[in-house]
Amino acid sequence: MRIKKNIAVSESGFLFNPSTGDSFSVNPVGQDVIRLMKEEKSDEEIIDEILNTYMVDKNTVEKDLYDFKNVLESFKLIN
């Protein structure tokens, strides 16, 4: 899944959907995930990058990535 092309993403973690007028902000980990998704990285590549950047275990990263992508999908930010 990728971030939709019409979704505006700022360097500070602010997302804006011009289709709905909705805006969102994400924490630094969310910013990294969004950036990696925009770079079209696979889930495994995203997980590896997060594991290399933050002190967290793989199970937590996998679960959190799955949950985060579900939230993005529910707000129609990814396809």
Rosetta blueprint (number, residue, H / E / L):
1 M L
2 R L
3 I E
4 K L
5 K L
6 N L
7 I L
8 A E
9 V E
10 S L
11 E L
12 S L
13 G L
14 F E
15 L E
16 F E
17 N E
18 P L
19 S L
20 T L
21 G L
22 D E
23 S E
24 F E
25 S E
26 V L
27 N L
28 P H
29 V H
30 G H
31 Q H
32 D H
33 V H
34 I H
35 R H
36 L H
37 M H
38 K H
39 E L
40 E L
41 K L
42 S L
43 D H
44 E H
45 E H
46 I H
47 I H
48 D H
49 E H
50 I H
51 L H
52 N H
53 T H
54 Y L
55 M L
56 V L
57 D L
58 K H
59 N H
60 T H
61 V H
62 E H
63 K H
64 D H
65 L H
66 Y H
67 D H
68 F H
69 K H
70 N H
71 V H
72 L H
73 E H
74 S H
75 F L
76 K L
77 L L
78 I E
79 N L
